[in-house]
Amino acid sequence: MLQFQPQEHLLHSYIVVSQSEQARERLALDLTAAMLCRSDGVRPCRACRDCRKVYDHVHPDVIYVEPDRSGKIPVIKVDQIRSVAATAYILPSEAEKKVYVLRQAELMNLNAQNAFLKLLEEPPASAAFVLCAANPALLLPTVRSRCEVLRLAPVDRR
């Protein structure tokens, strides 16, 4: 489980990397809870209202962006990122921040990545971004350079 000490400052954007979708989801959830946690101690505390809502998948300030699967190839489209940009500057409902979790972020098309880059370059103070990716090399170098990469080591199943 990911934990942050009270004095540790969380950044506004991370890329969670793992070949395991389940591991990416778990770390993204911990990171999201830590970003919204109201504890004065170790974050996420898993006990405050915000942590409980994050782990129950009911927090109104956690927004998931999934690839559009209506076409032949799943893709995160520029319109989806424009929607994120349109709401990112609106203040959160309950927490101090909104956290946008982009599942399979490497499936953003080029236009979507360029639109997302504008958000990363001038992020709203009340928004944070967690990109989940099996292969972050598919993201533009400029997108990767504006995010802290959290890489999960492969699990040895011997």
PyMOL commands that set and color helices and strands:
alter all, ss='L'
color gray80, all
select helices_A, chain A and resi 21-36+49-55+78-88+105-107+110-121+136-138+141-145
alter helices_A, ss='H'
color red, helices_A
select strands_A, chain A and resi 13-17+62-65+98-102+127-133+148-151
alter strands_A, ss='S'
color yellow, strands_A
deselect
rebuild
show_as cartoon
